[in-house]
Amino acid sequence: MPTRFPLALRLLHWAMAALVLAMLLIGVGMVSTAGPAYKTLLALHRPIGLALLVLVLLRLGLRLATHGPELPADLPAAVKFVAKASHWLLYAAMIAMPLIGWSMLSAGGYPVQIAPGVTLPAILPQNLGLFGLLRTAHTLIAFAFFALILGHLTAALVHGFVRRDGVLSAIGFAPRGR
């Protein structure tokens, strides 16, 4: 059994972590301003969201095709269950957020421009009631996603600095034994 995740998964993990952090900050900035920064933030939010959707689908495919390290044997079964369930919930949120955002904009009749001259097709018909529902869903899932990220980060830090059991280093790049 490997002691680390494959390099491709580790690279995707950290690249996506940076993009997700950027998206959370951009999203907070978008909902807290109506000024000139809004258009700039929105112009960043849409293509990064689409990039994250593509990356998470690639990452999920790689994760299902490869084997990562096992969790430490001394972890209680309930903790292992929560760890695995939270990972699947993170994947679900990373897939749902951009799809709901795209659906929301489609239902609102807003074009999803991801680059100059590149607009995605609408994936839902225009429907303002559905737009409102999807906007609420996008916001609620963003809060749940943020909570999942905080839990994930907390668990990683506990494994890395309290338990020192190799779980954190399995996703890192430092030479083994450090």
C-alpha positions as CSV (number, residue, x, y, z in Angstrom):
1,M,0.0,0.0,0.0
2,P,1.4,3.4,-0.9
3,T,2.4,5.9,1.8
4,R,1.6,8.9,-0.4
5,F,-0.9,9.9,-3.0
6,P,0.3,9.9,-6.6
7,L,2.1,13.1,-7.6
8,A,-0.7,14.1,-10.0
9,L,-3.2,14.0,-7.2
10,R,-1.0,15.9,-4.9
11,L,-0.4,18.6,-7.5
12,L,-4.1,18.8,-8.2
13,H,-4.9,19.0,-4.5
14,W,-2.7,22.0,-3.9
15,A,-3.6,23.8,-7.1
16,M,-7.3,23.4,-6.4
17,A,-6.8,24.4,-2.8
18,A,-5.3,27.7,-4.0
19,L,-8.2,28.2,-6.5
20,V,-10.9,27.3,-4.0
21,L,-9.4,29.8,-1.5
22,A,-9.4,32.4,-4.2
23,M,-13.0,31.6,-5.1
24,L,-14.2,31.9,-1.5
25,L,-12.5,35.3,-1.2
26,I,-13.8,36.4,-4.5
27,G,-17.3,35.2,-3.7
28,V,-17.3,37.1,-0.3
29,G,-16.0,40.2,-2.2
30,M,-18.8,39.9,-4.8
31,V,-21.6,39.7,-2.3
32,S,-20.3,42.5,-0.2
33,T,-19.9,45.1,-2.9
34,A,-22.1,46.8,-5.5
35,G,-19.2,49.0,-6.6
36,P,-16.9,48.9,-9.6
37,A,-15.0,45.9,-8.2
38,Y,-18.1,43.7,-8.6
39,K,-17.6,43.3,-12.4
40,T,-13.9,42.5,-12.0
41,L,-14.6,39.9,-9.3
42,L,-17.4,38.4,-11.4
43,A,-15.1,38.2,-14.4
44,L,-12.7,36.2,-12.3
45,H,-15.3,34.1,-10.5
46,R,-16.8,32.5,-13.6
47,P,-13.7,31.1,-15.3
48,I,-12.1,30.0,-12.1
49,G,-15.4,28.2,-11.2
50,L,-15.3,26.4,-14.6
51,A,-11.6,25.6,-14.2
52,L,-12.4,24.1,-10.8
53,L,-15.2,22.0,-12.3
54,V,-12.8,20.6,-14.9
55,L,-10.1,20.0,-12.4
56,V,-12.3,18.3,-9.8
57,L,-13.7,15.9,-12.5
58,L,-10.1,15.1,-13.5
59,R,-9.1,14.7,-9.9
60,L,-12.1,12.5,-9.1
61,G,-11.2,10.2,-12.1
62,L,-7.6,9.9,-10.9
63,R,-8.7,9.3,-7.3
64,L,-11.0,6.5,-8.4
65,A,-8.3,5.0,-10.7
66,T,-5.5,5.1,-8.2
67,H,-4.9,3.9,-4.6
68,G,-4.0,6.3,-1.9
69,P,-2.5,5.5,1.5
70,E,-4.7,3.9,4.1
71,L,-5.7,5.9,7.2
72,P,-3.8,4.9,10.4
73,A,-5.0,1.6,11.8
74,D,-5.4,3.0,15.3
75,L,-8.1,5.5,14.2
76,P,-11.5,4.5,15.4
77,A,-13.9,3.2,12.8
78,A,-16.2,6.2,13.3
79,V,-13.3,8.7,12.7
80,K,-12.4,6.8,9.5
81,F,-16.0,7.0,8.3
82,V,-16.2,10.7,9.0
83,A,-12.9,11.2,7.2
84,K,-14.0,9.3,4.1
85,A,-17.5,10.9,4.1
86,S,-16.1,14.4,4.4
87,H,-13.8,13.8,1.4
88,W,-16.8,12.7,-0.7
89,L,-18.7,15.7,0.5
90,L,-15.8,18.0,-0.5
91,Y,-15.9,16.4,-4.0
92,A,-19.7,16.8,-4.1
93,A,-19.4,20.5,-3.1
94,M,-16.6,21.2,-5.7
95,I,-18.8,19.7,-8.4
96,A,-22.1,21.2,-7.2
97,M,-20.9,24.8,-6.7
98,P,-19.9,25.6,-10.3
99,L,-22.9,23.6,-11.8
100,I,-25.3,25.4,-9.6
101,G,-23.7,28.7,-10.4
102,W,-23.9,28.0,-14.1
103,S,-27.5,26.9,-13.7
104,M,-28.4,29.9,-11.6
105,L,-27.0,32.3,-14.2
106,S,-28.7,30.4,-17.0
107,A,-32.1,30.6,-15.1
108,G,-31.5,34.4,-14.5
109,G,-30.9,34.9,-18.2
110,Y,-27.3,36.0,-17.6
111,P,-24.6,34.9,-20.1
112,V,-21.8,32.9,-18.6
113,Q,-18.8,34.5,-20.2
114,I,-15.5,32.8,-19.2
115,A,-13.2,34.8,-21.5
116,P,-13.6,37.6,-24.0
117,G,-15.7,36.1,-26.8
118,V,-16.2,32.7,-25.0
119,T,-19.7,32.3,-23.5
120,L,-21.0,29.0,-22.3
121,P,-24.5,27.9,-23.4
122,A,-27.4,28.2,-21.0
123,I,-28.0,24.9,-19.3
124,L,-31.5,25.9,-18.0
125,P,-34.3,28.0,-19.5
126,Q,-34.7,31.4,-18.1
127,N,-36.9,31.3,-14.9
128,L,-36.6,33.9,-12.2
129,G,-38.1,31.8,-9.5
130,L,-35.6,29.0,-10.3
131,F,-32.8,31.7,-10.3
132,G,-33.7,32.7,-6.8
133,L,-33.8,29.1,-5.6
134,L,-30.5,28.3,-7.2
135,R,-28.9,31.5,-5.8
136,T,-30.0,30.5,-2.3
137,A,-28.6,27.0,-2.9
138,H,-25.3,28.4,-4.2
139,T,-25.0,30.5,-1.0
140,L,-25.9,27.7,1.4
141,I,-23.6,25.2,-0.3
142,A,-20.8,27.8,-0.2
143,F,-21.2,28.1,3.6
144,A,-21.3,24.3,4.0
145,F,-18.3,24.0,1.7
146,F,-16.4,26.5,3.9
147,A,-17.3,24.5,7.0
148,L,-16.1,21.3,5.3
149,I,-12.8,23.0,4.4
150,L,-12.3,24.2,7.9
151,G,-12.9,20.7,9.2
152,H,-10.5,19.3,6.6
153,L,-7.8,21.8,7.5
154,T,-8.3,21.1,11.2
155,A,-8.0,17.3,10.7
156,A,-4.9,17.7,8.5
157,L,-3.2,19.9,11.2
158,V,-4.1,17.4,13.9
159,H,-2.7,14.6,11.9
160,G,0.4,16.6,11.0
161,F,1.3,18.2,14.2
162,V,-0.4,16.3,17.0
163,R,-0.7,12.7,15.9
164,R,2.3,12.9,13.5
165,D,1.0,9.8,11.8
166,G,1.9,10.5,8.2
167,V,-1.6,11.5,7.0
168,L,-0.6,15.1,6.3
169,S,2.7,14.2,4.6
170,A,0.8,11.8,2.3
171,I,-0.5,14.8,0.4
172,G,2.6,16.9,0.7
173,F,5.9,17.2,-1.2
174,A,8.6,17.2,1.6
175,P,11.0,14.2,1.5
176,R,9.7,11.3,3.6
177,G,11.0,11.2,7.2
178,R,10.5,15.0,7.8
